[in-house]
Amino acid sequence: MKQGNIALITGANKGIGFEIARTLARLGWRVFLGARNANAGREAASKITEGEVTFLHIDVADPASIQRAAEELSLQADRLDVLVNNAGILLDQDKSALTITPEIFDTTLRTNTLGPWLVSQAFVPILKKSAAPRIVNVSSGGGQLEDGADGWAPGYCVSKTALNGVTVQLAAALPKFAINSICPGWVRTDMGGENATRSLGEGAAGIVWLATDAPQELTGRFVKDRKVIPW
Ligand SMILES: NC(=O)c1ccc[n+]([C@@H]2O[C@H](COP(=O)([O-])OP(=O)(O)OC[C@H]3O[C@@H](n4cnc5c(N)ncnc54)[C@H](OP(=O)(O)O)[C@@H]3O)[C@@H](O)[C@H]2O)c1
């Protein structure tokens, strides 16, 4: 396990993102805990007592906020080793492909797809200062096309299918980087609900592996439980 590396996790004030931040801090990483809500972000960072954790204000749906965050991180660190694009929203569980509204679709894509793309662009310069830069895009099995769709949350699922497209495009553009999409499984968070089958630790484990121990040569793939899965 690498020590002393530096990571930024977006949407890390709660849920899977918080668990990733806590785990990496425990492993000795310097962690920038990204959150759009400053109070929630500061409070979450203060809850992690092991390691060095710094709150970073970043709203992934706001290009100006993304730029400010990249400038702020550059003032505080000389490089970034891992970017985890974890922030995400699920707004259309009660909608079908025939009833989803343009507003919901637009907001969902802006956060879940364009957000990680713009965040990646903004942080590439400082990621390039790492000896082994990585980007982990937290996607979902809901975006997998292999078995078609089951009708659940169509906008969310399309946003994750498109996020997987972002992953392969960025991987092609940045051959020295390891850039992958991951499905964390169904995890007990505000988004996943209490009936989900996986704990926070189980949901974060595969993401932490991609951030730390996965081979640097593994790139442009969709991963679950440390294995490559079909798009
Ligand atoms: N839970 C599951 O079963 C499951 C399954 C597959 C994939 N995922 C994916 O895993 C990731 C984490 O989900 P989760 O279950 O931990 O959800 P969660 O508990 O609802 O947390 C989502 C996080 O994203 C943040 N966020 C939302 N919009 C944002 C924005 N515009 N800018 C910055 N942060 C923003 C939220 O901040 P606020 O607190 O301010 O809202 C929160 O910190 C998501 O990408 C999700 O799609 C989850």
The ligand as a Gaussian input file, in Angstrom:
#p B3LYP/6-31G(d) Opt

LIG

0 1
 N      -25.657000       3.853000      -2.789000
 C      -25.706000       3.019000      -3.802000
 O      -26.323000       1.931000      -3.745000
 C      -24.987000       3.336000      -5.095000
 C      -24.988000       2.373000      -6.109000
 C      -24.302000       2.644000      -7.294000
 C      -23.629000       3.842000      -7.443000
 N      -23.651000       4.774000      -6.432000
 C      -22.924000       6.023000      -6.662000
 O      -22.050000       6.260000      -5.573000
 C      -21.826000       7.674000      -5.417000
 C      -22.057000       8.057000      -3.964000
 O      -23.422000       7.763000      -3.658000
 P      -23.963000       7.583000      -2.180000
 O      -24.787000       6.364000      -2.164000
 O      -22.874000       7.768000      -1.180000
 O      -24.976000       8.828000      -2.126000
 P      -25.326000       9.912000      -1.021000
 O      -25.191000       9.347000       0.344000
 O      -26.600000      10.513000      -1.462000
 O      -24.132000      10.976000      -1.203000
 C      -23.999000      11.687000      -2.390000
 C      -22.944000      12.756000      -2.179000
 O      -22.816000      13.500000      -3.415000
 C      -22.906000      14.870000      -3.065000
 N      -23.332000      15.703000      -4.180000
 C      -24.480000      15.668000      -4.885000
 N      -24.498000      16.635000      -5.808000
 C      -23.322000      17.302000      -5.690000
 C      -22.742000      18.408000      -6.341000
 N      -23.391000      19.071000      -7.335000
 N      -21.506000      18.813000      -5.978000
 C      -20.844000      18.183000      -4.986000
 N      -21.355000      17.152000      -4.290000
 C      -22.583000      16.719000      -4.651000
 C      -23.851000      14.934000      -1.894000
 O      -23.752000      16.180000      -1.234000
 P      -24.986000      16.792000      -0.340000
 O      -24.901000      16.122000       1.010000
 O      -24.692000      18.243000      -0.313000
 O      -26.261000      16.453000      -1.066000
 C      -23.313000      13.760000      -1.089000
 O      -22.142000      14.137000      -0.392000
 C      -22.791000       8.352000      -6.402000
 O      -22.092000       8.714000      -7.573000
 C      -23.801000       7.259000      -6.708000
 O      -24.412000       7.433000      -7.962000
 C      -24.317000       4.549000      -5.275000

